[in-house]
Amino acid sequence: MKRTKSAAILALLPGLLLVPVGGVALAATSTTGTSGGVHNGRDGGARGAVTRLAAPPANRSARPVSRPVALRDSCAQVRAHLTEDAARGIRRVMCVTSTLPVKAMAVPFLCNSGSEHFLRFADCLDIGWVANIINTQTGQVVGKVRGSITFWNSLSYKSRIWPESIQLHVSSVTGEGAGTTINAPLGCVVGVVPVQADCQPNGTGKWAGQKGFLLATAGKTYTGELGFESVTAATVKFEFEVFMTFENPNTSPGSLVIGPTTDVRCDSKNYFKPTTGGCAYPSWTLNVLYLSTNDSTVSQAAKFILAAQNAIPNHRGQIGSLAMTRLTDRTKMKANRRVACRNVHPGPGQSCDEYPFASSHQGAALVPRGYWRARALNARQNSKVGTLLGRLFLTSRIIDGDPFYVGIKTP
């Protein structure tokens, strides 16, 4: 089915607001999605029946993380050999530099000039480029092609397949830059955590710059989309990059590498049931379970967690302090709960609640005595928070050792 550019972008970035260039918007990320199981105690969905998956609610307080991208410049090296090239009868040479981009059209707000921005499941790299044609005898630039390239994607917590979109814009062509063509294949850079054939295009989508050359015409924007897949069940990491090649009838080719991007991690952990695999950006660490003391379904639990966060010396799990990290070893989780609840005696309708959670590496059996708290509180509320925590683990694809926080909203 044919889609418009706007529809394609919306489909790529579910939950993200889009604005025209220069506008302002906030990001939306998963905090407490769905599924994870209902149970007594708080083990993040390690026990109990699994419920139906649904889209997680938006957390509009999230902001994307920015990672500067090193700009590349081949011109100094090319210029160092001008005399040699002229002596060999080479009249023109090409060098390419990366720069801050010139915007052509509205792109996801996550994209930002000259840098990479990412959330837990979305990423965008936006870089400008200039191809310079140089006269080897005079050293003068006799032609230029200027433009930008943007590529972005939306990963999924429940799939190892995702779309990668790319946009190449030619903003200007001057002098002998006329006739330049551009090849810009998009691909995985494997080897971060390698296994055989871990990331491959899956044959869906189309990007004209993947194999063929695009004519550099001022004002022209080329767009496309490719499907990629992590084809192994192992936990792997990889990056993306675009290797651009510029050809001109008057000179030798020039090239420029855009990227690599922040690591993508894919896994097929069996504790993420009912999903069979998913991918995320592990560098995004602000995975937050939000609770409110005004919410009657979790108010007691929220007040207890807030008091525990304030009382524990390192305020573990409180936003702005050290994160908790997920624990999936059931034996250690049981030990955490046993140590924390040893001297807690719940009454009718109550259960023992502990913080940091038993499903964290900061549980009571794994840290000094003063670094955890436990008490009896409403069993339904305790179970509800456990279910929400399980949903966070699932919909943020938090594996063993990944960080997470609990944010408590108060009046």
Secondary structure, DSSP 8 states (H G I E B T S, - for coil): ----HHHHHHHHSTT-----TT------EESS-S-S---SS-SSSSSS---------EETT---EEEE----B-HHHHHTTHHHHHHTT--EEEEEEEE-----S---TT-BTTEEEE-SSEEEEEEEEEEEEEETTT--EEEEEEEEEEEEEE-BTTBSEEEEEEEEEEEEEEETTTT-EEE--EEEEEEEE--TT-EEEEEEEE-GGGTS-EE--TT-EEEEEEEEEE-SSS-EEEEEEEEEEEEETTEEEEEEEE---S-EEEE--GGGTT-S-EEE-TT----EEEEETT-TTTHHHHHHHHHHHHHSTT-TTSTTS--EEB---HHHHHHHHHHHTTT----TTEEEEEES-TTBTTSGGGS-GGG-EEEEEEHHHHHHHHHHHHHHHHHTT--TT-EEEEEEE--
